[in-house]
Amino acid sequence: MKVSWILWWIVNLFWFVLFGIGSVFIWIREVDGTGAYQTPEAKLIAFMVLLIAFIFPVIIQIIWLIINLVVSIKSKPISSNNA
């Protein structure tokens, strides 16, 4: 089970870094691929598109987290104090 948690953290770090790089790229660019000047409104729209694109990986990560939590709770031994 520990491997699953380690992989979960690694994948989360990957998505976080990828989202950060994409966000920085959107906010520092002056001209987009079509040659249009990037106004703050255009940058905000591009950022919202990036957010929408990252909703699917976030949902998968939340489901994976829930599965890890359930499996961790079920795999803990039940201790009884029959002293």
C-alpha positions, -999 to +999 in steps of 0.1 A: +000+000+000+029+024+007+039+022-030+004+035-040+008+065-017+043+073-031+030+070-066+000+093-057+024+120-044+047+117-074+017+120-098+003+149-078+037+167-080+039+161-117+004+176-123+011+205-100+044+214-118+028+210-152-001+233-141+024+258-127+045+259-159+014+263-180+001+291-158+034+310-159+036+305-197+002+320-201+008+350-179+043+360-192+037+357-229+030+388-249+018+373-281+000+340-287+006+315-314-016+333-339+003+366-334-025+383-314-014+406-286-023+391-252-045+415-232-052+407-195-087+395-206-072+371-232-048+358-206-076+352-182-096+333-208-065+311-217-060+305-179-097+294-176-092+270-205-062+256-187-082+252-155-109+233-174-083+210-189-070+202-155-104+193-140-102+157-153-068+149-137-079+165-104-110+143-104-089+112-110-065+122-082-094+127-058-107+093-066-073+078-062-069+095-028-102+081-016-092+046-027-059+050-009-076+062+023-101+033+023-075+007+016-052+022+044-081+021+069-091-014+060-055-027+062-048-015+097-051-042+123-078-039+148-063-038+183-083-051+212-075-043+248-085-075+266-063-069+297 
